[in-house]
Amino acid sequence: MSTISQIYSSYGEALTFSQDKYTELYQARARNAHTFYAAFFHKLVVSLTSIFSDPSARRHIHRHIERFFGTDTIDFVAVDGTNRKIPFQDFIVFLPVPMELRASQPDG
């Protein structure tokens, strides 16, 4: 086997190995995430449909947002449980478990 063939074969084997490892890790993480969701996280998911479908509740939330942020326009909010507001100029924010909310208040 020529040197070029050996390099090419080794490269192919390395790619296959890497893909197999990636697939294995991806599947393991997916299983772990599913188990975590089923055991714990699903209890934290709350439907807000009834609140956001009520115009009175939306007005109350709108007033609260204006008081808290000092504006009624929010480009990005990451909720991390600290109850602090930290203005960022960029929108790449790394938090352990953030939840993004993007909304606009309808006129009227």
N, C-alpha and C positions, 0 to 999 in steps of 0.2 A: 504494500500500500504506500502510495507516495505521501510526502509530507503534507501537501495541500489536502489530500483526501483525509488524512488523519485529523488535521485541523478542522475540516468541514464536518467530519463525523463527530468529533469532540464537541464542536459548537452545537450540533443538532442534539446530542445527548444532554448537554447542559440546558438547552432550551426546554427540552422535554421534562427534565428533572425540575426545573424552575416552575414550569406550568403545572406539573403534578403537585408540587409543594403549595403553590398559590391556590389551586383548586381545593386541596385538602384543608388549608387554613381557612379559606373562605367558607367552606361548608361547616367546619367546626364553629366558626364565629356565628354563622347563621343559626346553627342549632342552639348555641349558647344564648343568642339574642332572643330566640323564640322561647326558650325555657325561662329566661329572665322576665320576658313580657308576660308569659302565662302565670308565673309564680308571683310577680310583684307589680310590674310597671302598669299593667292594665287597670289596676286600682287607682292610678293617678290620672288617667285619661278621663276628662269630664266633658260632656256635651254641653255647649253653650248656645245651642239652637234656640231654646226658649227665651234666653236673655236677649240675644241679638235680634230676635223676631219681634220683640216688644219695643215700640217707639219710645216709651217712657224710660225704659231701662237703657236704651241707647243714648238718650239725652243725658241721663245721669252719668254714664261712662264717659261721654264726650266732655262734660264739665270736669270730671275727675282728671281726665287726660290733660285738659287745658291747665288746671291748677298744678298738676304734678310736673309736667314738662314745660310749662310756660308757653305752649303753642298747641294748636289743634291739628297740626300736621306732624305725623311721625313717619320717618323714612324707614326706621328699623328699630325693633325692640327685641332684646334677648332677655328672657326671664330666667334668672338663676337663683332666686330665693334670697338675695341679699337686701332687697328693698332699697337699692341705691340707684341713682341715675348718673351715668358717666357718659358724657358726650364723646363721640369718636368722629374723626374726620373720614376714616375709611370704614368699610362695612365688612371687613374680615375680622371676625371676633371669635376667639377660641374659648369656649366654656365647656365644662365637663358634660353637661346635658342641657344645652340651650333649647328654647322653643322660640321659633320665629313667628311673629304676628305682623301681617301687613294688611292694613285696612284703611278705609276712608269713610268719613262720616257723610252720609247723603245730605244734600241741602234740604232745608225745610223742616 
